[in-house]
Amino acid sequence: MPDAPDPATERILDAALRQFEEVGMRRTTIEDIAKQAGVERVTVYRRVGSKDDVVSAVINREAQRAIASLGLAAAISTSFEDRLAAGFTTIVRFLWNHTLANRLIALEPESALPRLTTNGSPVLAASVAATVAMFDQAVRDGLLDAADDFAERAEVIVRLIHSFMMTRRVHVDLTTDDQLDAFARRYIVPIAAHPS
């Protein structure tokens, strides 16, 4: 895991996140971020970089937060099925309730949607890697047999979660945590634990 940014950088990223949630990424300027963080513009450039660098840093940090929430949910479970169901429920709920993602889709869909779809490979790749790490930990804990196709299984699961993030409901009702848990146990666990 990378070193934690210094407090000044964290303050800048927090300010950028608030600004992006309020007015979107497109309308936010480095000046807005600096003012929100209580620093000079040059400090933003020196600590983080250009606006594109700030956007990338905020997105990466939010992705790391999602991955961390997945790890915490999985860590408290004693079986692989419980870990996977808890992880699925936690990450889907996290994404559905994520203020930045929801605001960007509402405020500037023309730039947010490509970041989440056609240009979303980096975030999806990190999500696949985190899921593979969860599988590997389950192997080390004696909860899952080792396999050479963990990346493929993880990608299918990540793509399903991504689809649920983008379109909450078509037919399957996943309103409650119990419904998310039951769905994961019926459909996600077999993909991960019992491939044919």
Backbone as JSON Lines, residues from 0, in Angstrom:
{"i":0,"aa":"M","n":[0.86,-1.18,0.0],"ca":[0.0,0.0,0.0],"c":[0.9,1.24,0.0]}
{"i":1,"aa":"P","n":[0.59,2.24,-0.82],"ca":[1.42,3.43,-0.88],"c":[1.39,4.2,0.43]}
{"i":2,"aa":"D","n":[2.47,4.99,0.63],"ca":[2.53,5.83,1.82],"c":[1.38,6.82,1.82]}
{"i":3,"aa":"A","n":[0.89,7.13,3.0],"ca":[-0.19,8.11,3.13],"c":[0.34,9.49,2.78]}
{"i":4,"aa":"P","n":[-0.44,10.27,2.04],"ca":[-0.01,11.63,1.72],"c":[0.13,12.46,3.0]}
{"i":5,"aa":"D","n":[0.92,13.5,2.9],"ca":[1.09,14.4,4.04],"c":[-0.22,15.15,4.3]}
{"i":6,"aa":"P","n":[-0.36,15.74,5.49],"ca":[-1.62,16.43,5.84],"c":[-2.02,17.54,4.86]}
{"i":7,"aa":"A","n":[-1.05,18.28,4.33],"ca":[-1.38,19.36,3.39],"c":[-1.98,18.78,2.1]}
{"i":8,"aa":"T","n":[-1.41,17.7,1.62],"ca":[-1.93,17.06,0.42],"c":[-3.32,16.48,0.68]}
{"i":9,"aa":"E","n":[-3.49,15.86,1.83],"ca":[-4.82,15.33,2.2],"c":[-5.85,16.45,2.25]}
{"i":10,"aa":"R","n":[-5.48,17.6,2.8],"ca":[-6.4,18.74,2.88],"c":[-6.78,19.2,1.47]}
{"i":11,"aa":"I","n":[-5.82,19.2,0.56],"ca":[-6.09,19.59,-0.83],"c":[-7.04,18.59,-1.48]}
{"i":12,"aa":"L","n":[-6.77,17.3,-1.29],"ca":[-7.64,16.28,-1.89],"c":[-9.04,16.3,-1.28]}
{"i":13,"aa":"D","n":[-9.12,16.54,0.03],"ca":[-10.44,16.69,0.67],"c":[-11.19,17.88,0.09]}
{"i":14,"aa":"A","n":[-10.49,18.98,-0.1],"ca":[-11.1,20.18,-0.67],"c":[-11.56,19.92,-2.1]}
{"i":15,"aa":"A","n":[-10.72,19.25,-2.87],"ca":[-11.09,18.93,-4.26],"c":[-12.32,18.03,-4.29]}
{"i":16,"aa":"L","n":[-12.35,17.04,-3.41],"ca":[-13.51,16.15,-3.35],"c":[-14.79,16.94,-3.05]}
{"i":17,"aa":"R","n":[-14.74,17.81,-2.06],"ca":[-15.92,18.63,-1.72],"c":[-16.32,19.51,-2.91]}
{"i":18,"aa":"Q","n":[-15.35,20.1,-3.56],"ca":[-15.63,20.98,-4.7],"c":[-16.23,20.18,-5.86]}
{"i":19,"aa":"F","n":[-15.66,19.01,-6.15],"ca":[-16.19,18.17,-7.22],"c":[-17.62,17.74,-6.92]}
{"i":20,"aa":"E","n":[-17.89,17.42,-5.65],"ca":[-19.25,17.01,-5.27],"c":[-20.24,18.16,-5.4]}
{"i":21,"aa":"E","n":[-19.75,19.37,-5.16],"ca":[-20.64,20.54,-5.18],"c":[-20.94,21.02,-6.59]}
{"i":22,"aa":"V","n":[-19.9,21.19,-7.42],"ca":[-20.12,21.79,-8.75],"c":[-19.65,20.92,-9.9]}
{"i":23,"aa":"G","n":[-19.05,19.78,-9.61],"ca":[-18.54,18.91,-10.67],"c":[-17.07,19.16,-10.95]}
{"i":24,"aa":"M","n":[-16.48,18.27,-11.69],"ca":[-15.05,18.39,-12.01],"c":[-14.8,19.44,-13.07]}
{"i":25,"aa":"R","n":[-15.65,19.48,-14.06],"ca":[-15.45,20.39,-15.18],"c":[-15.44,21.85,-14.73]}
{"i":26,"aa":"R","n":[-16.36,22.22,-13.83],"ca":[-16.47,23.62,-13.4],"c":[-15.49,23.99,-12.3]}
{"i":27,"aa":"T","n":[-14.85,23.01,-11.7],"ca":[-13.9,23.28,-10.62],"c":[-12.57,23.73,-11.19]}
{"i":28,"aa":"T","n":[-12.0,24.77,-10.57],"ca":[-10.68,25.25,-10.97],"c":[-9.68,24.98,-9.85]}
{"i":29,"aa":"I","n":[-8.41,25.1,-10.19],"ca":[-7.36,24.98,-9.17],"c":[-7.56,26.06,-8.11]}
{"i":30,"aa":"E","n":[-8.0,27.24,-8.53],"ca":[-8.25,28.33,-7.59],"c":[-9.34,27.94,-6.59]}
{"i":31,"aa":"D","n":[-10.41,27.29,-7.09],"ca":[-11.49,26.84,-6.2],"c":[-10.97,25.85,-5.17]}
{"i":32,"aa":"I","n":[-10.15,24.92,-5.62],"ca":[-9.6,23.9,-4.73],"c":[-8.7,24.54,-3.69]}
{"i":33,"aa":"A","n":[-7.84,25.45,-4.14],"ca":[-6.92,26.13,-3.22],"c":[-7.7,26.91,-2.16]}
{"i":34,"aa":"K","n":[-8.72,27.64,-2.6],"ca":[-9.53,28.42,-1.65],"c":[-10.22,27.49,-0.65]}
{"i":35,"aa":"Q","n":[-10.81,26.42,-1.13],"ca":[-11.49,25.45,-0.26],"c":[-10.52,24.82,0.74]}
{"i":36,"aa":"A","n":[-9.26,24.61,0.31],"ca":[-8.24,23.99,1.18],"c":[-7.54,25.0,2.07]}
{"i":37,"aa":"G","n":[-7.73,26.29,1.79],"ca":[-7.05,27.32,2.58],"c":[-5.56,27.42,2.28]}
{"i":38,"aa":"V","n":[-5.22,27.17,1.0],"ca":[-3.82,27.26,0.57],"c":[-3.74,28.1,-0.69]}
{"i":39,"aa":"E","n":[-2.53,28.4,-1.1],"ca":[-2.32,29.14,-2.35],"c":[-2.37,28.17,-3.53]}
{"i":40,"aa":"R","n":[-2.68,28.7,-4.71],"ca":[-2.71,27.89,-5.94],"c":[-1.41,27.13,-6.14]}
{"i":41,"aa":"V","n":[-0.31,27.82,-5.92],"ca":[1.0,27.21,-6.14],"c":[1.2,25.98,-5.26]}
{"i":42,"aa":"T","n":[0.58,25.99,-4.08],"ca":[0.68,24.83,-3.18],"c":[-0.02,23.62,-3.78]}
{"i":43,"aa":"V","n":[-1.16,23.85,-4.41],"ca":[-1.87,22.76,-5.08],"c":[-1.0,22.18,-6.19]}
{"i":44,"aa":"Y","n":[-0.43,23.06,-7.02],"ca":[0.43,22.6,-8.1],"c":[1.65,21.85,-7.56]}
{"i":45,"aa":"R","n":[2.24,22.37,-6.51],"ca":[3.45,21.77,-5.95],"c":[3.15,20.42,-5.27]}
{"i":46,"aa":"R","n":[2.06,20.35,-4.53],"ca":[1.74,19.14,-3.76],"c":[1.1,18.03,-4.61]}
{"i":47,"aa":"V","n":[0.23,18.44,-5.55],"ca":[-0.53,17.43,-6.3],"c":[-0.25,17.53,-7.8]}
{"i":48,"aa":"G","n":[-0.25,18.74,-8.34],"ca":[-0.01,18.91,-9.77],"c":[-1.13,19.68,-10.44]}
{"i":49,"aa":"S","n":[-1.32,19.39,-11.71],"ca":[-2.34,20.07,-12.51],"c":[-3.74,19.62,-12.08]}
{"i":50,"aa":"K","n":[-4.74,20.23,-12.69],"ca":[-6.11,19.83,-12.38],"c":[-6.33,18.36,-12.73]}
{"i":51,"aa":"D","n":[-5.79,17.92,-13.86],"ca":[-5.91,16.5,-14.22],"c":[-5.27,15.61,-13.17]}
{"i":52,"aa":"D","n":[-4.14,16.05,-12.62],"ca":[-3.47,15.29,-11.56],"c":[-4.34,15.24,-10.3]}
{"i":53,"aa":"V","n":[-4.99,16.36,-9.98],"ca":[-5.87,16.41,-8.81],"c":[-7.05,15.46,-9.02]}
{"i":54,"aa":"V","n":[-7.65,15.51,-10.2],"ca":[-8.78,14.62,-10.52],"c":[-8.35,13.16,-10.36]}
{"i":55,"aa":"S","n":[-7.21,12.81,-10.94],"ca":[-6.71,11.43,-10.83],"c":[-6.44,11.05,-9.39]}
{"i":56,"aa":"A","n":[-5.84,11.95,-8.62],"ca":[-5.53,11.66,-7.22],"c":[-6.8,11.44,-6.41]}
{"i":57,"aa":"V","n":[-7.82,12.25,-6.64],"ca":[-9.09,12.09,-5.92],"c":[-9.76,10.78,-6.31]}
{"i":58,"aa":"I","n":[-9.81,10.48,-7.59],"ca":[-10.43,9.23,-8.05],"c":[-9.68,8.03,-7.48]}
{"i":59,"aa":"N","n":[-8.36,8.07,-7.53],"ca":[-7.57,6.96,-7.0],"c":[-7.78,6.79,-5.5]}
{"i":60,"aa":"R","n":[-7.85,7.9,-4.78],"ca":[-8.07,7.81,-3.34],"c":[-9.45,7.24,-3.03]}
{"i":61,"aa":"E","n":[-10.46,7.65,-3.79],"ca":[-11.8,7.11,-3.57],"c":[-11.86,5.62,-3.91]}
{"i":62,"aa":"A","n":[-11.14,5.22,-4.96],"ca":[-11.07,3.79,-5.3],"c":[-10.4,3.01,-4.17]}
{"i":63,"aa":"Q","n":[-9.34,3.58,-3.6],"ca":[-8.66,2.92,-2.47],"c":[-9.59,2.82,-1.26]}
{"i":64,"aa":"R","n":[-10.41,3.83,-1.05],"ca":[-11.38,3.77,0.06],"c":[-12.39,2.65,-0.17]}
{"i":65,"aa":"A","n":[-12.84,2.5,-1.41],"ca":[-13.78,1.42,-1.72],"c":[-13.12,0.06,-1.48]}
{"i":66,"aa":"I","n":[-11.89,-0.08,-1.93],"ca":[-11.16,-1.33,-1.76],"c":[-10.93,-1.61,-0.27]}
{"i":67,"aa":"A","n":[-10.63,-0.58,0.49],"ca":[-10.43,-0.75,1.94],"c":[-11.73,-1.2,2.61]}
{"i":68,"aa":"S","n":[-12.87,-0.64,2.19],"ca":[-14.14,-1.06,2.79],"c":[-14.43,-2.52,2.46]}
{"i":69,"aa":"L","n":[-14.05,-2.95,1.27],"ca":[-14.2,-4.34,0.88],"c":[-13.35,-5.23,1.79]}
{"i":70,"aa":"G","n":[-12.11,-4.83,2.02],"ca":[-11.22,-5.61,2.88],"c":[-11.71,-5.71,4.3]}
{"i":71,"aa":"L","n":[-12.23,-4.62,4.83],"ca":[-12.76,-4.64,6.21],"c":[-13.96,-5.57,6.33]}
{"i":72,"aa":"A","n":[-14.85,-5.51,5.35],"ca":[-16.04,-6.38,5.39],"c":[-15.64,-7.84,5.3]}
{"i":73,"aa":"A","n":[-14.69,-8.13,4.43],"ca":[-14.27,-9.52,4.25],"c":[-13.51,-10.05,5.46]}
{"i":74,"aa":"A","n":[-12.75,-9.2,6.11],"ca":[-11.89,-9.64,7.22],"c":[-12.67,-10.16,8.42]}
{"i":75,"aa":"I","n":[-13.89,-9.71,8.6],"ca":[-14.64,-10.13,9.79],"c":[-15.44,-11.41,9.57]}
{"i":76,"aa":"S","n":[-15.37,-11.98,8.37],"ca":[-16.14,-13.18,8.03],"c":[-15.27,-14.42,8.19]}
{"i":77,"aa":"T","n":[-15.89,-15.53,8.59],"ca":[-15.13,-16.74,8.88],"c":[-15.18,-17.79,7.77]}
{"i":78,"aa":"S","n":[-16.05,-17.65,6.8],"ca":[-16.07,-18.57,5.66],"c":[-15.89,-17.76,4.39]}
{"i":79,"aa":"F","n":[-15.47,-18.43,3.33],"ca":[-15.29,-17.72,2.06],"c":[-16.62,-17.18,1.57]}
{"i":80,"aa":"E","n":[-17.68,-17.96,1.71],"ca":[-19.0,-17.52,1.27],"c":[-19.43,-16.26,2.03]}
{"i":81,"aa":"D","n":[-19.18,-16.26,3.34],"ca":[-19.51,-15.08,4.15],"c":[-18.68,-13.87,3.72]}
{"i":82,"aa":"R","n":[-17.39,-14.1,3.47],"ca":[-16.51,-13.0,3.04],"c":[-17.0,-12.41,1.73]}
{"i":83,"aa":"L","n":[-17.3,-13.28,0.79],"ca":[-17.72,-12.8,-0.53],"c":[-19.06,-12.08,-0.45]}
{"i":84,"aa":"A","n":[-20.01,-12.64,0.28],"ca":[-21.32,-11.99,0.41],"c":[-21.19,-10.65,1.12]}
{"i":85,"aa":"A","n":[-20.39,-10.6,2.19],"ca":[-20.18,-9.34,2.91],"c":[-19.46,-8.33,2.02]}
{"i":86,"aa":"G","n":[-18.47,-8.79,1.29],"ca":[-17.74,-7.89,0.39],"c":[-18.64,-7.33,-0.71]}
{"i":87,"aa":"F","n":[-19.44,-8.2,-1.32],"ca":[-20.37,-7.77,-2.37],"c":[-21.36,-6.75,-1.83]}
{"i":88,"aa":"T","n":[-21.97,-7.07,-0.7],"ca":[-22.96,-6.17,-0.1],"c":[-22.33,-4.82,0.23]}
{"i":89,"aa":"T","n":[-21.15,-4.85,0.83],"ca":[-20.47,-3.62,1.23],"c":[-20.09,-2.77,0.04]}
{"i":90,"aa":"I","n":[-19.51,-3.38,-0.98],"ca":[-19.02,-2.58,-2.11],"c":[-20.18,-2.04,-2.95]}
{"i":91,"aa":"V","n":[-21.22,-2.83,-3.14],"ca":[-22.38,-2.32,-3.9],"c":[-23.02,-1.16,-3.15]}
{"i":92,"aa":"R","n":[-23.21,-1.33,-1.86],"ca":[-23.8,-0.26,-1.05],"c":[-22.9,0.98,-1.08]}
{"i":93,"aa":"F","n":[-21.57,0.79,-0.95],"ca":[-20.61,1.9,-0.99],"c":[-20.75,2.66,-2.31]}
{"i":94,"aa":"L","n":[-20.81,1.95,-3.41],"ca":[-20.89,2.6,-4.72],"c":[-22.23,3.3,-4.91]}
{"i":95,"aa":"W","n":[-23.3,2.69,-4.5],"ca":[-24.61,3.32,-4.64],"c":[-24.73,4.59,-3.81]}
{"i":96,"aa":"N","n":[-24.05,4.63,-2.7],"ca":[-24.14,5.78,-1.8],"c":[-22.98,6.76,-1.96]}
{"i":97,"aa":"H","n":[-22.14,6.55,-2.97],"ca":[-20.96,7.4,-3.13],"c":[-21.36,8.75,-3.71]}
{"i":98,"aa":"T","n":[-21.23,9.77,-2.91],"ca":[-21.68,11.11,-3.29],"c":[-21.02,11.6,-4.57]}
{"i":99,"aa":"L","n":[-19.71,11.47,-4.67],"ca":[-19.01,11.99,-5.85],"c":[-19.49,11.3,-7.12]}
{"i":100,"aa":"A","n":[-19.53,9.99,-7.13],"ca":[-19.96,9.27,-8.34],"c":[-21.37,9.68,-8.74]}
{"i":101,"aa":"N","n":[-22.27,9.73,-7.77],"ca":[-23.66,10.09,-8.08],"c":[-23.79,11.53,-8.56]}
{"i":102,"aa":"R","n":[-23.07,12.44,-7.93],"ca":[-23.14,13.85,-8.33],"c":[-22.55,14.05,-9.72]}
{"i":103,"aa":"L","n":[-21.45,13.38,-10.01],"ca":[-20.84,13.56,-11.33],"c":[-21.73,13.01,-12.43]}
{"i":104,"aa":"I","n":[-22.37,11.9,-12.18],"ca":[-23.29,11.36,-13.18],"c":[-24.44,12.33,-13.41]}
{"i":105,"aa":"A","n":[-24.91,12.98,-12.35],"ca":[-26.0,13.95,-12.47],"c":[-25.54,15.27,-13.08]}
{"i":106,"aa":"L","n":[-24.36,15.78,-12.65],"ca":[-23.9,17.11,-13.07],"c":[-23.25,17.13,-14.44]}
{"i":107,"aa":"E","n":[-22.46,16.11,-14.73],"ca":[-21.72,16.11,-16.0],"c":[-21.58,14.69,-16.55]}
{"i":108,"aa":"P","n":[-22.71,14.13,-16.96],"ca":[-22.67,12.75,-17.46],"c":[-21.75,12.57,-18.66]}
{"i":109,"aa":"E","n":[-21.6,13.61,-19.47],"ca":[-20.77,13.49,-20.67],"c":[-19.3,13.25,-20.35]}
{"i":110,"aa":"S","n":[-18.84,13.65,-19.18],"ca":[-17.45,13.35,-18.79],"c":[-17.38,12.23,-17.76]}
{"i":111,"aa":"A","n":[-18.4,12.12,-16.9],"ca":[-18.38,11.09,-15.85],"c":[-18.59,9.69,-16.43]}
{"i":112,"aa":"L","n":[-19.52,9.55,-17.33],"ca":[-19.82,8.22,-17.85],"c":[-18.64,7.58,-18.57]}
{"i":113,"aa":"P","n":[-17.9,8.31,-19.42],"ca":[-16.71,7.67,-20.0],"c":[-15.68,7.24,-18.94]}
{"i":114,"aa":"R","n":[-15.52,8.03,-17.88],"ca":[-14.58,7.65,-16.81],"c":[-15.02,6.36,-16.13]}
{"i":115,"aa":"L","n":[-16.31,6.11,-16.11],"ca":[-16.85,4.92,-15.46],"c":[-17.06,3.75,-16.42]}
{"i":116,"aa":"T","n":[-16.96,4.02,-17.73],"ca":[-17.24,2.96,-18.7],"c":[-16.07,2.79,-19.67]}
{"i":117,"aa":"T","n":[-16.11,3.47,-20.8],"ca":[-15.1,3.24,-21.84],"c":[-13.68,3.57,-21.41]}
{"i":118,"aa":"N","n":[-13.52,4.5,-20.49],"ca":[-12.19,4.84,-19.97],"c":[-12.0,4.36,-18.53]}
{"i":119,"aa":"G","n":[-12.81,3.42,-18.1],"ca":[-12.79,2.96,-16.72],"c":[-11.85,1.81,-16.42]}
{"i":120,"aa":"S","n":[-11.06,1.39,-17.4],"ca":[-10.18,0.23,-17.19],"c":[-9.27,0.33,-15.98]}
{"i":121,"aa":"P","n":[-8.63,1.48,-15.69],"ca":[-7.74,1.51,-14.52],"c":[-8.45,1.21,-13.2]}
{"i":122,"aa":"V","n":[-9.63,1.76,-13.01],"ca":[-10.36,1.51,-11.77],"c":[-10.84,0.06,-11.72]}
{"i":123,"aa":"L","n":[-11.32,-0.45,-12.85],"ca":[-11.76,-1.85,-12.89],"c":[-10.58,-2.79,-12.66]}
{"i":124,"aa":"A","n":[-9.42,-2.47,-13.24],"ca":[-8.23,-3.31,-13.04],"c":[-7.83,-3.33,-11.57]}
{"i":125,"aa":"A","n":[-7.89,-2.19,-10.91],"ca":[-7.56,-2.14,-9.47],"c":[-8.58,-2.94,-8.67]}
{"i":126,"aa":"S","n":[-9.83,-2.9,-9.08],"ca":[-10.88,-3.66,-8.4],"c":[-10.68,-5.16,-8.59]}
{"i":127,"aa":"V","n":[-10.29,-5.56,-9.8],"ca":[-9.99,-6.98,-10.05],"c":[-8.81,-7.41,-9.18]}
{"i":128,"aa":"A","n":[-7.77,-6.59,-9.12],"ca":[-6.6,-6.92,-8.3],"c":[-6.98,-7.06,-6.83]}
{"i":129,"aa":"A","n":[-7.83,-6.19,-6.34],"ca":[-8.27,-6.27,-4.94],"c":[-9.09,-7.54,-4.69]}
{"i":130,"aa":"T","n":[-9.9,-7.92,-5.67],"ca":[-10.7,-9.13,-5.53],"c":[-9.81,-10.37,-5.55]}
{"i":131,"aa":"V","n":[-8.82,-10.38,-6.45],"ca":[-7.86,-11.49,-6.48],"c":[-7.12,-11.57,-5.15]}
{"i":132,"aa":"A","n":[-6.75,-10.43,-4.59],"ca":[-6.07,-10.42,-3.28],"c":[-6.97,-11.03,-2.21]}
{"i":133,"aa":"M","n":[-8.28,-10.76,-2.29],"ca":[-9.22,-11.35,-1.34],"c":[-9.26,-12.87,-1.52]}
{"i":134,"aa":"F","n":[-9.26,-13.34,-2.78],"ca":[-9.22,-14.79,-3.04],"c":[-7.93,-15.4,-2.49]}
{"i":135,"aa":"D","n":[-6.8,-14.74,-2.76],"ca":[-5.51,-15.24,-2.27],"c":[-5.49,-15.33,-0.75]}
{"i":136,"aa":"Q","n":[-6.06,-14.34,-0.08],"ca":[-6.13,-14.38,1.38],"c":[-6.99,-15.55,1.84]}
{"i":137,"aa":"A","n":[-8.07,-15.8,1.14],"ca":[-8.94,-16.94,1.49],"c":[-8.19,-18.26,1.32]}
{"i":138,"aa":"V","n":[-7.33,-18.35,0.3],"ca":[-6.49,-19.55,0.13],"c":[-5.55,-19.69,1.32]}
{"i":139,"aa":"R","n":[-4.87,-18.6,1.68],"ca":[-3.94,-18.64,2.83],"c":[-4.66,-19.0,4.12]}
{"i":140,"aa":"D","n":[-5.92,-18.6,4.23],"ca":[-6.71,-18.89,5.43],"c":[-7.36,-20.28,5.38]}
{"i":141,"aa":"G","n":[-7.13,-21.01,4.29],"ca":[-7.69,-22.35,4.17],"c":[-9.17,-22.39,3.84]}
{"i":142,"aa":"L","n":[-9.69,-21.3,3.3],"ca":[-11.12,-21.21,3.0],"c":[-11.46,-21.45,1.54]}
{"i":143,"aa":"L","n":[-10.45,-21.49,0.68],"ca":[-10.66,-21.61,-0.76],"c":[-9.48,-22.37,-1.34]}
{"i":144,"aa":"D","n":[-9.74,-23.24,-2.3],"ca":[-8.65,-23.95,-2.98],"c":[-7.98,-23.01,-3.97]}
{"i":145,"aa":"A","n":[-6.67,-23.13,-4.08],"ca":[-5.92,-22.32,-5.04],"c":[-6.37,-22.67,-6.46]}
{"i":146,"aa":"A","n":[-6.31,-21.69,-7.33],"ca":[-6.68,-21.9,-8.74],"c":[-5.91,-20.92,-9.6]}
{"i":147,"aa":"D","n":[-5.78,-21.26,-10.87],"ca":[-5.03,-20.38,-11.76],"c":[-5.93,-19.41,-12.53]}
{"i":148,"aa":"D","n":[-7.21,-19.4,-12.22],"ca":[-8.13,-18.51,-12.93],"c":[-8.79,-17.48,-12.01]}
{"i":149,"aa":"F","n":[-8.13,-17.13,-10.91],"ca":[-8.7,-16.15,-10.0],"c":[-8.95,-14.8,-10.68]}
{"i":150,"aa":"A","n":[-8.04,-14.39,-11.55],"ca":[-8.22,-13.09,-12.22],"c":[-9.48,-13.09,-13.08]}
{"i":151,"aa":"E","n":[-9.73,-14.19,-13.77],"ca":[-10.93,-14.27,-14.61],"c":[-12.2,-14.26,-13.76]}
{"i":152,"aa":"R","n":[-12.19,-15.05,-12.68],"ca":[-13.35,-15.07,-11.78],"c":[-13.59,-13.67,-11.21]}
{"i":153,"aa":"A","n":[-12.5,-13.04,-10.78],"ca":[-12.6,-11.7,-10.19],"c":[-13.15,-10.7,-11.2]}
{"i":154,"aa":"E","n":[-12.69,-10.8,-12.44],"ca":[-13.16,-9.84,-13.45],"c":[-14.66,-9.98,-13.7]}
{"i":155,"aa":"V","n":[-15.16,-11.21,-13.75],"ca":[-16.6,-11.41,-13.93],"c":[-17.37,-10.76,-12.78]}
{"i":156,"aa":"I","n":[-16.9,-10.97,-11.56],"ca":[-17.57,-10.4,-10.38],"c":[-17.51,-8.88,-10.4]}
{"i":157,"aa":"V","n":[-16.34,-8.33,-10.71],"ca":[-16.18,-6.87,-10.76],"c":[-17.09,-6.28,-11.83]}
{"i":158,"aa":"R","n":[-17.17,-6.93,-12.97],"ca":[-18.03,-6.42,-14.04],"c":[-19.51,-6.48,-13.64]}
{"i":159,"aa":"L","n":[-19.9,-7.51,-12.91],"ca":[-21.28,-7.57,-12.41],"c":[-21.55,-6.42,-11.44]}
{"i":160,"aa":"I","n":[-20.63,-6.21,-10.51],"ca":[-20.79,-5.11,-9.55],"c":[-20.85,-3.78,-10.28]}
{"i":161,"aa":"H","n":[-19.99,-3.61,-11.28],"ca":[-19.98,-2.38,-12.07],"c":[-21.33,-2.17,-12.75]}
{"i":162,"aa":"S","n":[-21.9,-3.23,-13.27],"ca":[-23.21,-3.13,-13.92],"c":[-24.29,-2.71,-12.92]}
{"i":163,"aa":"F","n":[-24.25,-3.3,-11.72],"ca":[-25.23,-2.91,-10.69],"c":[-25.01,-1.47,-10.25]}
{"i":164,"aa":"M","n":[-23.77,-1.01,-10.27],"ca":[-23.5,0.38,-9.91],"c":[-24.12,1.32,-10.94]}
{"i":165,"aa":"M","n":[-23.96,0.98,-12.21],"ca":[-24.42,1.86,-13.28],"c":[-25.95,1.84,-13.43]}
{"i":166,"aa":"T","n":[-26.56,0.68,-13.24],"ca":[-28.01,0.55,-13.38],"c":[-28.51,-0.25,-12.19]}
{"i":167,"aa":"R","n":[-29.09,0.44,-11.23],"ca":[-29.45,-0.2,-9.96],"c":[-30.47,-1.31,-10.1]}
{"i":168,"aa":"R","n":[-31.49,-1.09,-10.9],"ca":[-32.55,-2.1,-10.91],"c":[-33.12,-2.25,-12.31]}
{"i":169,"aa":"V","n":[-33.22,-3.49,-12.71],"ca":[-33.97,-3.85,-13.9],"c":[-35.08,-4.78,-13.45]}
{"i":170,"aa":"H","n":[-34.69,-5.94,-12.95],"ca":[-35.66,-6.91,-12.44],"c":[-35.36,-7.3,-10.99]}
{"i":171,"aa":"V","n":[-34.09,-7.5,-10.7],"ca":[-33.67,-7.98,-9.38],"c":[-33.77,-6.85,-8.36]}
{"i":172,"aa":"D","n":[-34.49,-7.09,-7.28],"ca":[-34.63,-6.1,-6.22],"c":[-33.52,-6.32,-5.2]}
{"i":173,"aa":"L","n":[-32.61,-5.37,-5.12],"ca":[-31.49,-5.42,-4.18],"c":[-31.54,-4.23,-3.24]}
{"i":174,"aa":"T","n":[-32.72,-3.9,-2.77],"ca":[-32.92,-2.72,-1.93],"c":[-32.26,-2.86,-0.57]}
{"i":175,"aa":"T","n":[-32.34,-4.03,0.03],"ca":[-31.83,-4.21,1.39],"c":[-30.52,-4.98,1.39]}
{"i":176,"aa":"D","n":[-29.81,-4.89,2.51],"ca":[-28.58,-5.66,2.66],"c":[-28.87,-7.16,2.63]}
{"i":177,"aa":"D","n":[-29.99,-7.58,3.17],"ca":[-30.35,-9.0,3.13],"c":[-30.54,-9.47,1.69]}
{"i":178,"aa":"Q","n":[-31.15,-8.64,0.85],"ca":[-31.33,-9.0,-0.55],"c":[-29.98,-9.05,-1.28]}
{"i":179,"aa":"L","n":[-29.1,-8.1,-0.99],"ca":[-27.76,-8.11,-1.57],"c":[-27.01,-9.37,-1.15]}
{"i":180,"aa":"D","n":[-27.08,-9.7,0.14],"ca":[-26.41,-10.89,0.67],"c":[-26.93,-12.16,0.0]}
{"i":181,"aa":"A","n":[-28.25,-12.29,-0.1],"ca":[-28.85,-13.48,-0.72],"c":[-28.46,-13.59,-2.2]}
{"i":182,"aa":"F","n":[-28.45,-12.46,-2.9],"ca":[-28.04,-12.46,-4.3],"c":[-26.6,-12.93,-4.43]}
{"i":183,"aa":"A","n":[-25.72,-12.39,-3.59],"ca":[-24.31,-12.77,-3.63],"c":[-24.14,-14.27,-3.39]}
{"i":184,"aa":"R","n":[-24.83,-14.79,-2.41],"ca":[-24.7,-16.22,-2.09],"c":[-25.23,-17.1,-3.23]}
{"i":185,"aa":"R","n":[-26.27,-16.65,-3.9],"ca":[-26.85,-17.47,-4.96],"c":[-26.09,-17.36,-6.28]}
{"i":186,"aa":"Y","n":[-25.58,-16.15,-6.61],"ca":[-25.01,-15.95,-7.93],"c":[-23.52,-15.63,-7.94]}
{"i":187,"aa":"I","n":[-23.03,-14.89,-6.96],"ca":[-21.62,-14.48,-6.96],"c":[-20.73,-15.58,-6.38]}
{"i":188,"aa":"V","n":[-21.13,-16.17,-5.27],"ca":[-20.32,-17.23,-4.65],"c":[-20.04,-18.37,-5.63]}
{"i":189,"aa":"P","n":[-21.02,-18.86,-6.39],"ca":[-20.7,-19.94,-7.32],"c":[-19.65,-19.55,-8.38]}
{"i":190,"aa":"I","n":[-19.67,-18.32,-8.82],"ca":[-18.65,-17.87,-9.78],"c":[-17.27,-17.93,-9.15]}
{"i":191,"aa":"A","n":[-17.18,-17.5,-7.91],"ca":[-15.88,-17.42,-7.25],"c":[-15.4,-18.75,-6.71]}
{"i":192,"aa":"A","n":[-16.29,-19.52,-6.13],"ca":[-15.86,-20.7,-5.38],"c":[-16.05,-22.02,-6.12]}
{"i":193,"aa":"H","n":[-16.99,-22.06,-7.03],"ca":[-17.33,-23.35,-7.65],"c":[-17.44,-23.24,-9.17]}
{"i":194,"aa":"P","n":[-16.4,-22.75,-9.85],"ca":[-16.52,-22.65,-11.31],"c":[-16.6,-24.05,-11.93]}
{"i":195,"aa":"S","n":[-17.36,-24.15,-13.01],"ca":[-17.48,-25.47,-13.64],"c":[-16.46,-25.66,-14.74]}
